[in-house]
Amino acid sequence: MQKKSALCVSITLLTSLFFGQSIAQNLRPPAYPLITHDPYFSVWSTTDKLTDSPTRHWTGKPQSLEGIVRVDGKAYQFLGAVPTTYEQIASTGESKSYPAQYTLKKPSAGWEKTDFNASSWQSGQGPFGDTPEAKTKWTNSESAAMKDGIYYRREFTYDGKADPSKLLLSINHDDDVVVYLNGTKILDKPDYINEYTYLPLSAAGQKALQKGKNILAVHCVSPRGGSFIDVGIVNPVTTSSITTATQTGVTVSATQTNYTFSVGPVNLVVNFMSPLLLDELEVVARPITYITFEVRSQDRKPHSVQVFLSESGTLATNTVGQEVVMKAGQAPGLIYQSVGTEAQPVLAKKGDNVRIDWGYAYLAVPQENGNQTGNGMAPGLKQAFLTNGQLPTDNKATVPGNKPRAAVDVAVASVLDFGNVSKPAEKHLMLAYDDLYSVQYFKQNLRPWWRRDEKTTMISLLQTAEKDYNRLREKCDKFDSKLRSDARKAGGKEYADLCELAYRQAIAAHKIVAGPKGETLFLSKENFSNGSIGTVDITYPSAPLFLLYNPTLLKGMMEPIFQYSESGRWKKPFAAHDVGTYPLANGQTYGEDMPVEECGNMLLLAGAISGAEGNANYAKEHWKTLTTWVEYLKKDGFDPANQLCTDDFAGHIARNANLSVKAILGIAAYGQMAAQLGDKATAQAYLKTARDMAVKWQQLALDKTPSQKEHYDLTFENQGDSWSQKYNLVWDKLLDLGVFPKEVSQTEIAYYLTKQKPYGLPLDSRKTYTKSDWIVWTATLAKSDRDFEEFIKPVWKYVNETPTRVPLSDWHETTNAKQVGFQARSVVGGYYIKMLEGKLSK
């Protein structure tokens, strides 16, 4: 058995002081969910100890929550590492713009030298590019006029105080970039990153840097796509003299993450609860996380205890340098603080690796003795607490004139004063986000679901949430316990661990809004794969969680695709791939269609909803559209052309046997729904078509290599040995379609068990990487619990041991457990397919 760290051992059987429940768990998550509501309001801890790193948005950018407890006057940090600050030697646009000279034509030799005369060049402010962050417009090099890219020079002054060996190059480039310092090449970097990253200043750069005036010269080309370039030099500064609290345990359940600490003579429990209870749409749509603190004297003697929690202004910005404003307020029962950008560019940004920079982050506490809130410069707030256990009473002392300040420099904060504690005592606060408008839906800006009546305000929502606290805490405890019990009964202990970790992540990759007619729309963001909104082949793997707990939300995922086709905006005879790039749902932006994939997905999901609800009423609403799509599958689905499927990262493939299964079962699902609607003739016709295709499929897909164990190939009539997970077969079993003989799936299961790697079953014979959601689907085909668990254990091992510390990636390497790509995606909702089998079988 693999040895565990002391921390992992300590959480094997943790009895929560606060909740009074015992949770058996020894999974080490790649990242721990803290705030999980939607693609923008999503904060995680990426280290096993809560104090080993700053808390981060799911994209990896710091969004700092800091927590300090003061016991008998001594301070202990329990939440968040002290964030690194960066002294600007040559500033980047993250902090402020800068003057530069630039040209879009290849200059004469020596353009990078300090003595070059650039007076004929244009003058502008950096950064340069075609994004909202750019101060001077520069587009890509697709046209002949722009083929040379951009050359720019900027001057900065170095005072000689910072150690050159400690300096970092701060850079964001799209695409290839070459950087010179005082005429010396210090970086030559291909490709693009589309985010700011810090690179050590090279030895050549350290040598070239000189006290006084310096010239930074940059050349960037962008042959296609977006364009952006920004380069600077910074000095990282980290200072802290606060003692770190001793973390004694951590558990993750479906709706809660619970930490325990020893802080001097006191035990501290910190609980993050996002009440994502899918049977209560109004509650799950509230963007409010509760943080509860419970303190208990270890020696039963009284000890003075105060808890400080701050929320950085970066929770309301895309980049750390954006300027924010802060406000204080109170309402009956509450005191609160808010922070948001001064500019408020509502719905102005779209894309993948971006954070929200409109709306307002809130911190609210009950209005009771010992509770206090404040805002200001982050160091000043913290120092006041360290000194006297309270926040400054005069905010003007920390933010002169209450003027806008860079988000990274400011915070909103609270202090909860427990007084002298000898018996267990608890207090809580709420973190919330009001995004004003959530998405643009075919040119109409839509409010979040909770604000759909245009009357509800965040303050009134916070008041409602505060009154609901005790009820929700109890209900979340019961739900978490039942979910774990149900998952364990369905698939074993390791399976239950995976379901618990996947729950909040799957939900928080969506936003609930009211559509133009008041209908529920549940729009996903395709996190870190391309940023699309409402992607059908993201909906498909995510669906089992929502089919299990609330099919209304799955309808809310499918409805935009139906409406897109039925409005006439989408004119093709197959389903669209997406409806835009998050948060702008104005029509498909993905560059290539996936006709068989998306038609099959929509038909199978409509059939699954009919199975979960016991009627085909939802399918009936869209029967004409479903009929168009099933006719496409009858014509072109059985033997797919050279096209993409949901595993598009693996590239194009013709005659894809697994994609053919999806088409066949999509046709069968249509027939089954026709039977539910009372149309026996149509039902018989389409089910017969599907079954006839299944017979032919077995003939074409069967591997005919004499030396190979019997199985079905990656593609029809494949030359040489090949194989693939036929995870789409699971719907034949779950919907009891009776299309393929049961021997087909059992033949595949037996073969797959010979192909397992240390961290899971590869996706197919082409590579050793895999998709963990598809493994669980494949495992659900197994007849025996033992075989199911044989597939799950390596996935559990991957999650537990992956060195890539990000919100759970669904695409990983089976040989070393490293992330290949993707993170924080909703598709881990597919882990629930084994539990869904139990529901549909009833």
Secondary structure, 3 states (H helix, E strand, C coil): CCCCCHHHHHCCEEECCCCCCEEECCCCCCCEEEEECCCCCEEEECCCCCCCCCCEECCCCECCEEEEEEECCEEEEEECCCCCEEEEEECCCCCCCEEEEEECCCCCCCCCCCCCCCCCCEEEEECEECCCCCCEECCCCCCHHHCCCEEEEEEEEECCCCCHHHCEEEEEEECCEEEEECCEEEEEECCECCCCEEEECCHHHHHHCCCEEEEEEEEECCCCCCCEEEEEEEEEECCCCCEECEEEEEEECCCEEEEEEEECCEEEEEEEECCCCCCCHHHHCCCEEEEEEEEEECCCCCEEEEEEEEEEHHHHCCCCCCEEEEEEEEECCEEEEEEEECCCCCCCCCCCCCCCCCCEEEEEEECCCCEEEEEEEHHHHHHHHHHHCCCCCCHHHCCHHHCCEEHHHEEEEEEEEEEEECCCEEEEEEEEEECCCCEEECCEEECEHHHCCCCCCHHHHHHHHHHCHHHHHHHHHHHHHHHHHHHHHHHCHHHHHHHHHHHHHHHHCEEEEECCCCCEEEEEECCCCCCEECCHHHHHHHHHHHHHHCHHHHHHHHHHHHHHHHCCCCCCCCCCCCCCECCEECCCCCCCCCHHHHHHHHHHHHHHHHHHHCCCHHHHHCHHHHHHHHHHHHHHCCCCCCECCCCHHHCCECCEHHHHHHHHHHHHHHHHHHHHCCCHHHHHHHHHHHHHHHHHHHHHHECCCCCCCCCECCECCCCCCCCECCHHHHHHHHCCCCCCCHHHHHHHHHHHCCCCECCECCCECCCCEEEHHHHHHHHCCCCCHHHHHHHHHHHHHHHHHCCCCCCCCCEEECCCCCEEECCCCHHHHHHHHHHHHHHHCC
